[in-house]
Amino acid sequence: MTSITPELNESMQRDAATLLYGNAVAGITISAITSSFLAFAFKNPETSSFQLVWWCGMSFLLTVRMIDVIWWKTKLHHTKFDGQKAVNRFILGVNPTAIMWSIYLVYMTINNDGIELTTSIIAVGSMAGGSATVLSGHKKTALFYSFILLAPGSLGLIVSDIFALKILGILGFSFCIVMILISKKSADFTLNTIMLKNENLALIQEMEEKVKQRTQKIYELSNLDPLTGLYNRAAFLSHLKAIIEQSSKKSAEHPQKNIALLFIDLDNFKNINDSIGHKAGDQILRETSGRLKQENLNNALVCRWGGDEFLIALPNTGEESAIKQSLQLIKELSAPHCIDNSILTVGATIGIALYPDHATTEDSLIQSADMAMYFQKKKARSTVGVFSEQMEKLYSHELYLKNELTKAIDNQQLRLVFQPLVLSSNHHVFAFEALLRWQVKGENITPDEFIPIAEQYGLIHEIGAWVLQHACMEASRWERKLQLAISVNVSVIQFKDDNFINIVENALSTSKLPAELLHIEITESVFSADTNSILNQIKRLQALGIKVSIDDFGTGYSSLSVMQDLAVNTVKIDRSFVNNLNGNGHAIISAVMDIASSLNFLVVAEGVETEEQAQELTKLGVHFLQGFYFSKPIETVDIPDFLNSKMKGLTPLPLP
């Protein structure tokens, strides 16, 4: 049998009380009728006074019990009452009733030996017989009731001088024993029934709880993101669709309601995930979701869309309120994270789209918010942008360029042009920079437009390898005695690729170009990546004899300590400083030359467009110059003629 827990025992007590009180009205009514009959049916002067007093006492007791029953049925029955107290209160009324019946029967056995005694024995015996069932809800009371009603009176008959009464007493005592056994069996049966009922109920409740838990688990698996506990895509789309349908129901009394959708993308998350590890990245995502949950966003629907992207749907929210809440979110999400004794910081860029102003379906609303986030991230990170139709046009154009760019090499749409770099001292050409050009369907697409697209969609590796291969091949065709170097721009993504060195070696091997004639240009943004891996790549290139240059120096991430550690061969001063020679540019270039002298690297100034700029840069000690003043980018077929006109009669120049 199952062990009885406190909860199970309390439930059983309530069931026992319900059973006892449920039978009480009938028992009290029968007791009242029987007691009245015995007290007034016989006119015996010797016992009438006792019977009247006894009847008054019994009537008072039965009245109190009936009041208790009525109070229980009206006040307690349908509540979670204290079962033990209810049973005790019931017993407090039943046991005195049994004693009253016993007193009556004992008195009759002593003072009466006629038909009245016989009737009393039959009546009390009947009451004892009924108690086995009526009181089966409480075993001790059922046994006590049968014993106290029959045993004292039967013993009184047994000690009587009259033989017939002795026999009747023996029969009564035997009946008492039988009733006690019956009461015990009936009470045991009732107890087992109550226990079984409650055990089954507990089992059902346990099964229901397990079903509830499993249902919750299934719900979580199908609706919640396991890492953050936020809605996943499927659940968010379903809820967003329902919100849109609800908002679309409008009337004169209930105008259409706005919905603001916030598309959140974490800034700098990928760098942390890649450099520190996915464990730290997961912790940041969990903390970010916690911050989103804690924000006071009324009726907001929050979702982890995937990776480091989150969506928030704000019902009844216009543009102004959405921007205000987005700025607050950026502030909260940009707060530092303390992970493994390290302080890590990510930002957040948010795109906003509004229903029904920008879209009328859940998919198009998300797409619009995503588009707003994408363009805002390109414009300024950790800020807020609202969708516009112009974005959609730009995005469509970008997708068009991306699709065309995937076919650009096969369709032979890419070509290289070359711009010379000259010695500042005598303007002799010592190298060319290879510049990529793309023409699609008669339209010239600028590198500033298509290179970011190639990087974003993973096309830069194939295009970059093509540029290296063709640049080296073209340089190998130039007159070898001139020792002209070729400078090739490499994107950060290319430079960080583990296979990059192999691509460079393959280009040199295929073209037969000496490694010392190849210059690799990397932009300052490369320093935002892992410095150790960048240093390793630079050393491997220099070990092959290749020169490494930093392009657009002074506009990005580089620092003197990093410059010293990386030990590049050349830096190229950004054209913005050259254009500002009459202002702060002069002082900056002068400072760069001092650094170059200390760290032993060469300096190229790009964007030289006037003679005055060339002369001033030469005075500052800049080693090499590049710009329209000397030549615009030259098509491949025009290089031989250009070299003949510029290099005729000149002796080969030593490589810098």
C-alpha positions in Angstrom: 0.0 0.0 0.0 1.2 3.5 -0.8 2.6 5.4 2.2 0.2 8.0 3.5 1.6 11.5 2.9 0.3 14.5 4.9 -1.4 15.7 1.7 -3.0 12.3 1.2 -4.1 12.0 4.8 -5.8 15.5 4.7 -7.6 14.6 1.6 -8.8 11.3 3.2 -10.0 13.2 6.3 -12.0 15.5 4.1 -13.6 12.5 2.3 -14.4 10.9 5.7 -16.0 14.1 7.0 -18.0 14.3 3.8 -19.2 10.7 4.2 -20.1 11.2 7.9 -21.9 14.4 7.5 -23.6 13.1 4.3 -25.3 10.3 6.4 -25.9 12.5 9.4 -29.3 14.0 8.5 -30.9 10.5 8.1 -29.2 9.3 11.3 -30.3 12.3 13.4 -33.8 12.1 12.0 -34.2 8.4 12.9 -32.7 9.0 16.3 -35.2 11.8 17.0 -38.2 9.7 15.9 -37.1 6.6 17.8 -36.3 8.6 21.0 -39.6 10.3 20.9 -41.4 7.0 20.3 -39.7 5.3 23.3 -40.2 8.3 25.5 -44.0 8.8 24.9 -45.4 5.6 23.5 -45.6 3.8 26.9 -47.3 5.2 29.9 -45.3 3.8 32.8 -45.4 6.0 35.9 -42.2 4.5 37.2 -40.2 5.5 34.3 -42.0 8.5 32.8 -40.1 11.1 34.7 -36.7 9.6 33.6 -37.9 9.3 30.0 -39.0 12.9 29.9 -35.7 14.2 31.2 -33.8 11.8 29.0 -35.8 12.8 25.9 -35.1 16.5 26.6 -31.4 15.8 26.8 -31.4 13.7 23.6 -33.5 16.3 21.7 -31.1 19.1 22.7 -28.1 17.0 21.6 -29.7 16.0 18.3 -30.7 19.7 17.7 -27.1 20.8 18.2 -25.9 18.1 15.9 -28.4 19.1 13.2 -27.3 22.7 13.4 -23.7 21.6 13.0 -24.7 19.5 10.0 -26.5 22.4 8.4 -23.6 24.7 9.0 -21.1 22.2 7.5 -23.3 21.7 4.4 -23.8 25.4 3.8 -20.4 26.9 4.9 -17.7 24.2 4.6 -18.8 21.5 2.2 -17.6 23.2 -1.0 -14.5 24.7 0.5 -11.0 23.2 1.2 -11.9 22.7 4.8 -9.8 21.1 7.6 -10.9 17.5 7.4 -9.5 16.4 10.8 -11.3 19.3 12.6 -14.6 18.4 10.8 -14.3 14.8 11.8 -13.5 15.6 15.4 -16.5 18.0 15.6 -18.8 15.3 14.2 -17.5 12.7 16.7 -18.1 15.2 19.5 -21.8 15.0 18.7 -22.1 11.3 17.9 -20.4 9.8 21.0 -22.6 11.6 23.5 -25.6 10.4 21.4 -24.4 6.8 21.8 -23.9 7.3 25.6 -27.5 8.7 25.8 -28.8 5.6 24.1 -26.7 3.4 26.4 -28.1 5.2 29.6 -31.6 4.7 28.4 -31.2 1.0 27.7 -29.4 0.3 31.0 -32.1 2.2 32.9 -34.8 0.2 31.2 -33.1 -3.1 32.0 -33.1 -2.2 35.7 -36.6 -0.7 35.9 -38.7 -2.5 33.4 -39.1 -6.1 32.4 -42.1 -6.0 30.1 -42.9 -5.1 26.5 -41.4 -1.7 26.9 -38.0 -3.2 27.7 -38.3 -5.5 24.7 -39.2 -2.6 22.4 -36.3 -0.6 23.8 -33.9 -3.4 23.1 -35.1 -3.8 19.6 -34.9 -0.1 18.9 -31.4 0.3 20.4 -30.3 -2.8 18.6 -31.6 -1.4 15.3 -29.7 1.9 16.0 -26.5 -0.1 16.6 -27.1 -2.1 13.4 -27.5 1.1 11.3 -24.4 2.7 12.8 -22.1 0.1 11.2 -22.8 1.8 7.8 -23.6 5.3 8.8 -20.4 5.7 10.9 -18.1 3.6 8.7 -16.2 6.8 7.8 -14.6 6.8 11.3 -13.6 3.3 12.5 -13.1 4.1 16.3 -16.5 5.9 16.4 -18.3 3.0 14.6 -16.8 0.5 17.1 -17.5 2.6 20.1 -21.1 3.3 19.0 -21.9 -0.4 18.6 -20.2 -1.3 21.9 -21.7 1.4 24.1 -25.2 0.9 22.7 -25.3 -2.8 23.3 -22.7 -4.0 25.8 -23.9 -2.2 29.0 -27.5 -3.0 28.5 -26.7 -6.6 27.6 -24.6 -7.0 30.7 -27.5 -5.6 32.7 -29.8 -8.2 31.4 -27.3 -11.0 32.0 -27.1 -10.1 35.7 -30.9 -10.0 35.9 -32.7 -12.6 38.2 -35.2 -13.4 35.4 -34.0 -16.3 33.2 -35.6 -15.0 30.0 -33.8 -11.7 30.5 -30.5 -13.5 31.0 -31.0 -15.3 27.7 -32.0 -12.0 26.1 -28.8 -10.4 27.6 -26.6 -13.2 26.2 -28.2 -12.7 22.8 -27.7 -9.0 23.1 -24.0 -9.3 24.0 -23.5 -11.8 21.2 -25.1 -9.3 18.8 -22.8 -6.6 20.2 -19.8 -8.7 19.3 -21.1 -9.3 15.8 -21.9 -5.7 15.3 -18.4 -4.7 16.4 -16.9 -7.1 13.9 -19.3 -5.8 11.2 -18.5 -2.2 12.0 -14.8 -3.0 11.9 -15.0 -4.6 8.5 -17.3 -1.9 7.1 -15.0 0.8 8.4 -11.9 -1.0 7.0 -13.7 -1.3 3.6 -14.7 2.4 3.7 -11.1 3.4 4.7 -9.6 1.4 1.9 -12.2 2.8 -0.6 -11.3 6.4 0.5 -7.6 5.7 0.3 -7.9 4.0 -3.1 -10.0 6.9 -4.4 -7.4 9.5 -3.1 -4.4 7.4 -4.4 -6.1 7.3 -7.8 -6.8 11.0 -7.6 -3.1 11.6 -6.6 -2.0 9.4 -9.5 -4.3 11.2 -11.9 -3.0 14.6 -10.6 0.6 13.3 -10.9 -0.1 12.1 -14.5 -1.7 15.4 -15.3 1.3 17.3 -13.9 3.6 15.1 -16.0 1.4 15.7 -19.0 1.5 19.4 -18.2 5.3 19.4 -17.9 5.7 17.4 -21.1 3.2 19.7 -22.8 5.2 22.7 -21.5 8.4 21.0 -22.7 6.9 20.4 -26.2 5.7 24.0 -26.2 9.2 25.2 -25.3 10.9 23.0 -27.9 8.5 24.2 -30.6 8.0 27.8 -29.5 11.0 28.9 -27.4 14.7 29.4 -28.3 16.6 27.0 -26.0 19.5 29.4 -25.4 17.6 32.5 -24.4 14.1 31.4 -23.6 12.6 33.9 -26.0 10.2 33.1 -28.8 11.7 31.4 -31.7 11.0 32.2 -35.4 8.0 30.0 -35.8 6.2 31.1 -32.6 7.1 34.8 -33.2 5.7 34.7 -36.8 2.5 33.0 -35.5 2.0 35.6 -32.8 2.9 38.5 -35.0 0.4 37.3 -37.6 -2.3 37.2 -34.9 -1.4 40.7 -33.7 -1.6 42.1 -37.3 -4.9 40.4 -37.9 -6.3 41.9 -34.6 -4.9 45.4 -35.5 -6.4 45.2 -39.0 -9.9 45.1 -37.6 -11.1 48.6 -37.7 -14.3 50.5 -37.4 -15.5 54.0 -36.6 -15.2 53.2 -32.9 -11.9 51.2 -33.2 -9.5 52.7 -35.8 -6.7 50.6 -37.2 -3.8 50.3 -34.7 -0.1 50.7 -35.5 2.6 48.1 -34.8 6.2 48.9 -34.6 8.7 46.1 -35.4 12.2 46.5 -34.1 15.0 44.4 -35.8 18.0 44.4 -33.4 21.5 43.3 -34.5 24.3 43.2 -32.0 27.5 45.1 -33.0 30.9 43.5 -32.6 29.4 40.2 -31.5 31.1 38.1 -34.2 34.5 39.4 -33.1 33.9 38.3 -29.5 32.4 35.0 -30.6 35.4 34.3 -32.9 38.2 35.6 -30.6 37.0 34.6 -27.1 34.8 31.7 -27.9 31.2 30.5 -28.3 30.8 30.1 -24.5 31.3 33.8 -24.0 29.1 34.5 -27.0 26.3 32.4 -25.6 26.6 34.2 -22.3 26.3 37.5 -24.0 23.2 36.3 -25.9 21.6 35.1 -22.6 22.3 38.4 -20.9 21.1 40.3 -23.8 17.8 38.4 -23.8 17.5 39.1 -20.1 17.9 42.8 -20.6 15.3 42.7 -23.3 12.9 40.9 -20.9 13.5 43.4 -18.2 12.8 46.5 -20.3 9.3 47.9 -19.7 7.9 47.1 -23.1 4.1 47.0 -22.8 2.6 43.8 -24.4 5.9 43.5 -26.4 6.5 40.3 -28.4 10.3 39.5 -28.1 12.1 36.9 -30.3 15.6 35.7 -31.0 15.5 35.6 -34.7 18.8 33.8 -35.1 22.5 34.3 -34.3 22.8 37.7 -32.7 19.6 39.1 -34.1 16.5 39.8 -32.1 13.0 41.1 -33.0 10.5 43.0 -30.9 6.9 43.7 -31.9 5.4 46.7 -30.2 1.6 46.9 -30.6 -0.1 50.4 -30.6 3.2 52.1 -31.1 4.0 54.9 -33.6 7.3 55.9 -35.1 8.3 58.5 -32.5 7.7 56.1 -29.6 9.4 53.3 -31.4 12.6 55.4 -31.9 12.5 56.5 -28.3 12.3 53.0 -27.0 14.9 51.8 -29.5 17.4 54.4 -28.2 16.8 53.2 -24.7 17.3 49.6 -25.8 20.6 50.5 -27.4 21.7 52.1 -24.2 20.8 49.0 -22.2 22.3 46.5 -24.6 25.5 48.5 -24.9 26.2 48.2 -21.2 29.4 46.1 -20.5 29.2 42.3 -19.8 31.4 40.8 -17.2 32.4 37.3 -18.3 35.2 35.2 -16.8 36.7 38.3 -15.2 36.7 40.1 -18.6 34.7 43.2 -19.5 33.1 42.7 -22.9 31.0 45.3 -24.8 28.7 44.9 -27.7 26.5 47.5 -29.3 23.2 47.2 -31.1 21.9 48.6 -34.3 18.1 48.7 -34.7 15.9 49.0 -37.8 12.3 49.9 -37.4 9.3 49.1 -39.7 5.7 50.1 -39.1 2.5 48.4 -39.8 0.5 49.3 -41.9 2.7 52.2 -43.2 5.6 50.1 -44.4 4.1 46.6 -44.7 0.9 44.7 -44.2 2.1 41.1 -43.6 4.3 39.7 -41.0 7.0 38.5 -43.5 7.2 41.9 -45.3 7.2 43.8 -42.0 10.2 41.8 -40.8 11.9 42.2 -44.2 11.4 45.9 -44.0 12.8 46.2 -40.5 15.7 44.0 -41.5 16.4 46.3 -44.4 16.3 49.4 -42.2 18.7 47.8 -39.8 21.1 46.7 -42.6 21.3 50.2 -44.1 21.6 51.8 -40.7 24.5 49.5 -39.8 26.3 50.6 -43.0 25.6 54.2 -42.2 26.3 54.3 -38.4 26.5 51.4 -36.0 24.7 51.5 -32.6 22.0 53.8 -33.9 18.4 53.6 -35.0 17.0 53.7 -38.6 13.5 53.7 -39.9 12.5 52.0 -43.1 11.9 54.1 -46.2 11.0 53.3 -49.8 14.4 54.5 -50.9 16.0 51.7 -48.9 13.9 49.2 -50.8 15.1 50.5 -54.1 18.7 50.5 -52.9 18.4 47.0 -51.5 16.9 45.8 -54.8 19.8 47.4 -56.7 22.3 45.8 -54.3 20.7 42.3 -54.8 20.9 42.9 -58.6 24.6 43.8 -58.3 25.2 40.8 -56.1 23.6 38.4 -58.6 25.5 40.0 -61.5 28.8 39.9 -59.5 28.5 36.1 -59.1 28.8 35.9 -62.9 31.2 38.7 -63.5 34.4 36.5 -63.8 32.7 33.9 -66.1 31.2 36.7 -68.2 34.6 38.5 -68.4 33.2 41.7 -67.0 36.1 42.3 -64.7 39.3 44.0 -65.8 42.4 45.7 -64.2 43.7 49.2 -64.7 47.0 50.4 -63.4 48.1 53.6 -61.8 51.8 54.4 -61.5 53.6 55.2 -58.3 56.6 57.5 -58.8 59.7 58.5 -56.8 59.2 61.9 -55.2 62.8 62.9 -56.0 62.7 62.5 -59.8 59.1 61.3 -60.6 60.5 58.0 -62.1 57.9 55.2 -62.2 58.9 52.4 -59.8 55.6 50.5 -59.5 51.9 50.3 -60.5 48.9 49.8 -58.4 46.4 47.3 -59.8 42.8 48.7 -59.6 39.8 46.6 -60.3 37.0 47.7 -62.6 33.6 46.2 -63.4 31.3 46.9 -66.2 27.9 45.2 -66.3 25.5 45.8 -69.2 27.4 48.9 -70.3 27.3 50.4 -66.8 30.5 51.1 -64.9 30.2 50.1 -61.2 32.6 51.8 -58.9 34.8 49.6 -56.5 33.4 51.5 -53.5 30.0 50.1 -54.5 30.7 46.5 -55.5 33.7 45.6 -53.2 31.5 45.8 -50.0 28.9 43.7 -51.7 31.5 41.1 -52.6 32.7 41.1 -49.0 29.3 40.8 -47.6 28.1 37.9 -49.8 31.4 36.0 -49.7 32.4 36.7 -53.3 35.6 38.5 -52.3 37.7 35.4 -52.1 37.2 34.3 -55.7 37.4 37.9 -57.0 40.5 38.6 -54.9 42.2 35.5 -56.2 41.4 36.6 -59.8 42.9 40.0 -59.2 46.1 38.6 -57.7 46.5 36.1 -60.5 45.9 38.7 -63.3 47.9 41.4 -61.7 51.0 39.2 -61.3 50.5 37.9 -64.8 50.4 41.4 -66.3 53.4 42.6 -64.2 55.4 39.6 -65.4 55.0 40.9 -69.0 56.6 44.2 -68.3 60.2 44.7 -69.3 62.1 42.8 -66.6 65.1 45.2 -66.6 62.9 48.0 -65.3 62.1 46.0 -62.2 58.6 47.5 -61.9 56.7 46.3 -58.9 53.0 45.6 -58.8 50.9 46.7 -55.8 47.6 44.7 -55.2 44.9 45.7 -52.7 43.7 42.9 -50.4 40.6 43.1 -48.3 40.6 42.3 -44.6 38.5 39.2 -45.3 41.0 37.9 -47.8 44.0 38.7 -45.6 42.5 36.8 -42.6 41.8 33.7 -44.8 44.0 30.7 -43.8 44.4 29.9 -47.5 45.5 33.4 -48.5 49.3 32.6 -48.5 48.7 29.6 -50.8 46.7 31.9 -53.2 49.6 34.4 -53.3 52.2 31.6 -53.9 50.1 30.2 -56.7 49.8 33.6 -58.4 53.6 34.0 -58.2 54.3 30.5 -59.4 51.9 30.7 -62.3 53.1 34.1 -63.5 56.8 33.6 -62.7 56.8 37.0 -61.1 59.7 37.5 -58.6 58.2 37.8 -55.1 60.1 41.0 -54.4 58.1 42.7 -57.2 54.8 42.0 -55.4 53.4 44.5 -52.9 50.4 43.6 -50.9 48.3 46.5 -49.6 46.0 46.1 -46.6 43.7 48.7 -45.1 44.0 50.0 -41.6 40.8 48.2 -40.7 42.8 45.0 -40.6 44.0 46.1 -37.1 40.5 45.6 -35.7 41.1 41.9 -36.0 43.3 39.6 -34.0 46.8 41.3 -34.1 48.7 38.0 -33.6 47.1 36.4 -36.6 47.7 39.5 -38.7 51.3 39.6 -37.6 51.8 36.0 -38.6 50.4 36.6 -42.1 52.6 39.6 -42.6 55.7 37.7 -41.5 54.9 34.8 -43.8 54.5 37.2 -46.8 57.7 39.0 -45.9 59.5 35.7 -45.6 58.6 35.0 -49.3 60.1 38.4 -50.2 56.8 40.2 -50.6 56.4 43.8 -49.4 53.5 44.7 -47.2 51.9 48.2 -47.2 49.2 49.8 -45.1 46.7 51.7 -47.2 44.7 54.8 -46.1 47.0 55.3 -43.1 45.7 57.7 -40.5 42.0 57.0 -41.0 41.3 53.9 -38.9 42.5 51.6 -36.3 46.3 51.6 -36.4 48.4 52.8 -33.5 52.2 53.4 -33.0 52.5 50.2 -30.9 50.8 48.1 -33.5 52.8 49.6 -36.3 56.0 48.8 -34.5 54.9 45.2 -33.8 53.7 44.5 -37.3 56.9 46.0 -39.0 55.3 46.7 -42.4 57.4 47.9 -45.3 55.3 50.9 -46.4 52.4 53.1 -45.4 50.2 55.0 -47.8 49.0 58.4 -46.5 45.3 58.8 -47.2 44.3 61.3 -49.8 42.2 63.3 -47.3 45.5 64.5 -45.6 47.0 65.4 -49.0 43.9 67.4 -49.9 44.3 69.3 -46.6 48.0 70.2 -46.9 47.2 73.8 -46.3 45.5 72.9 -43.0 46.0 70.1 -40.5 47.1 67.7 -43.2 50.6 69.3 -43.3 51.2 68.7 -39.6 49.9 65.1 -39.7 52.0 64.2 -42.7 55.1 65.7 -41.1 54.4 63.6 -37.9 54.0 60.5 -40.1 57.4 61.2 -41.7 59.0 61.4 -38.2 57.4 58.1 -37.3 58.5 56.6 -40.5 62.1 57.6 -39.9 62.0 56.1 -36.4 60.3 52.8 -37.4 62.2 52.5 -40.7 59.3 52.2 -43.1 58.7 54.0 -46.4 55.8 56.4 -47.1 53.6 56.9 -50.2 51.2 59.8 -50.6 48.2 59.1 -52.7 45.7 61.5 -54.3 48.4 63.9 -55.6 46.6 66.1 -58.1 48.6 69.3 -58.4 52.2 70.3 -58.8 52.1 72.3 -55.6 51.0 69.2 -53.7 53.8 67.2 -55.3 56.5 69.8 -54.4 55.3 70.2 -50.8 55.1 66.4 -50.2 58.7 66.1 -51.6 59.9 68.8 -49.2 58.3 66.9 -46.3 60.4 63.9 -47.3 57.6 61.6 -48.6 59.3 58.8 -50.6 56.7 58.1 -53.3 53.8 59.9 -54.9 50.7 58.7 -56.6 47.8 60.5 -58.2 46.2 62.1 -61.2 48.9 64.7 -61.4 51.2 61.9 -62.7 48.7 59.7 -64.4 45.2 58.4 -64.3 44.7 54.7 -64.1 45.9 53.1 -67.4 44.3 50.3 -69.3 46.4 47.2 -69.8 47.0 47.7 -73.5 48.3 51.2 -72.9 51.0 50.3 -70.4 53.7 49.6 -73.0 53.3 53.0 -74.7 53.2 54.7 -71.3 56.4 53.0 -70.2 58.1 53.8 -73.4 57.3 57.5 -73.0 58.1 57.7 -69.4 61.1 55.3 -69.1 62.9 55.9 -72.3 66.6 56.4 -71.7 66.2 55.8 -68.0 68.3 53.3 -66.1 66.6 50.6 -64.0 65.7 51.8 -60.5 66.6 49.9 -57.4 63.6 48.5 -55.5 62.7 50.4 -52.4 
